[in-house]
Amino acid sequence: MELNRLDYVIMKLLKKKNCISHFESMTLQEIMSVTGTSRPTTYRKMMNLCKHGYVEKGCKSTNADTFYLQDKGIRIIENGGNKDD
C-alpha cells in the first residue's frame, strides 16, 4: 500500500494522542476535527489503513467506531515513514 500525506497525518495524530490500544482510541469525529477532512474521506482512509494493518477498530464510543494504531503503524511513525525498517 502506498501511503500518502493524509495517511501519515492520521497515524501521527493517533500516536500523539496515545491511541495504541483497544480502549485508547479516537472516533471519526475526533479525527475529522483535527484533520479538517470530510466524513466520507476520513472513513475511507480509516478503512484502508485497517485493511492494510496500520490501524484497528477499538471499542465503541456510544454508537461511534473508534480507531487505534497497530504495531505496524507505530513502527512507521517511529521510523519517520520508512516502511523498510
Sequence and secondary structure as in RCSB ss.txt:
>XXXX:A:sequence
MELNRLDYVIMKLLKKKNCISHFESMTLQEIMSVTGTSRPTTYRKMMNLCKHGYVEKGCKSTNADTFYLQDKGIR
IIENGGNKDD
>XXXX:A:secstr
    HHHHHHHHHHHHTT  BTTB EEHHHHHHHH   HHHHHHHHHHHHHTTSEEE   BTTB EEEE HHHHH
HHHTTT TT 
